[in-house]
């Protein structure tokens, strides 16, 4: 009987972890567990201190109108607007003799009649061989390969949605993706597709699930007492407890922060934030502005960043109005039990290339490459 018939995927992962724990040297494991407990207790005290500071910090942020919430749940304005989403994934496999295989996939979802309408999706995939001694270089090249395929899907999606001259496209990930790529041709190509969508009346939104950096925290440091922010080192540390407190206090969903434009000034930034700032200048030079805000749908859900692209710079009032429309859209499409909009979840699921699939494909390549006839021929060369 297959294990998959007896266990769920999560249960199989737990089983593998248990086997790996049992295989670890007992004294080594015991030593590491003691150290992990000590670190956990230290972190618990730090989180408690930050939690106690949330109440005071919240009062200061209230005065700055830091929080936003939807007070009217009227979704008529956004319910019938076409929606689409795009995502990509990749795996790198091989390495024998310096030969790697980059396996990429991308998917785009179209919901032309808006909420309640038919959901359609299309996928694209490719495999590209590359000979190189360094895996880290290959992984970066594979990511660019994937992003080019994703950009191609955005163009196709724009073509399908532009018939109605309106719509919304969710990109699973940041607009400036990948954050380490400063290639001008790549950026120009990506921005060109985005601008085509904006010209067709289609709003582009980036849904960023992994919060990195401290750009938002830096914005807040300029507005509130620095002592209230002691102990916060990154946006994730700061955003999650603050928005959770506001959700409990105000009982609204979703809650989102005051939107900002990405910074152009590189002064006093971390290495990661500095790269984001430099990258944004390149996108800005191509003719688009990128704004961001953090959203949280419920106390138990994870916070995530929502990026908005425009061709023209927005005033503070225009930006607030635009993000309120975005919040209504996200509220409509974020179903109970899900942290992010449904179209993003579907696109992610449809494009996902799992590690086991990559290994299976690699075995297929090796099998075809080294069939019995070729093995016999190779053996004859050494006989």
Secondary structure, 3 states (H helix, E strand, C coil): CCHHHHCCHHHHHHHHHHHHHHHCCHHHHHHHHHHHHHHHHHHHHHHHHHHHHHHHHHHHHHHCCCEEECCCCCCHHHHCCCEEEEEEEEEEEECHHHEEEEEEEEEEEEECCCCCCCCEEEEEEEEEEEECCCHHHHHHHHHHHHHHHHHHHHHHHHHHHHHHCCEEEEEECCCCCCCCCCCHHHHHHHHHHHHHHHHCCEEEEEEECCCCCCHHHHHHHCCCCHHHHCCCCCHHHHHHHHHHHHHHHHCCCCEEECCEECCCCCCCCCHHHHHHHHHHHHHHHCCCEEEEEEEECCCCCCCEEEEEEECCCCCHHHHHHHHHHHHHHHHHHCCCCCCCCHHHHHHHHHHCCCHHHHHHHHHHHHHHHCCHHHHHHHHHHCC
